[in-house]
Amino acid sequence: RVRLVGEGEKGTQGPGDLYLVVAVEPDEVFTRDGDNLYTEVEIDMFTAILGGEVRVPTMARPVKLKVPPNTQAGSKFRVNGRGMPRLRKKDEYGDLYARVLVTVPTDLDAYQQDLLLQLRQSLVGDGE
């Protein structure tokens, strides 16, 4: 709700105030909580395990985010100053929080499956 002093209709004591009611439509990429924005970003399992970089969308343009090794699915990373503008504070912005979604390959051939089975065996054993 925005108040514009003296911009309303004229009354017995002069012009009144005009009130604007602003509704913000939902966005497909971001959700908002105050000045902060939230989004999800997909990374492959190799980047989650070994670390790397991923492009994160922002309101202006994508930025690169460094993903540390051993990042777990659901981890959240803060990108400072890439949220919504702060009301009544010039040149100040909230933050953007990116939650990691780890994707796994879906079309492995037999050789690749065997390599992953060997890797699993070396890391966790038989599972027995």
Secondary structure, DSSP 8 states (H G I E B T S, - for coil): -EEETT-S-EETTEE--EEE-------SS-EEETTEEEEEEEEEHHHHHH-EEEEE--SSS-EEEEE-TT--TT-EEEETT-S-B-TT-TT-B--EEEEEEEE--S---HHHHHHHHHHHHHHHTT--
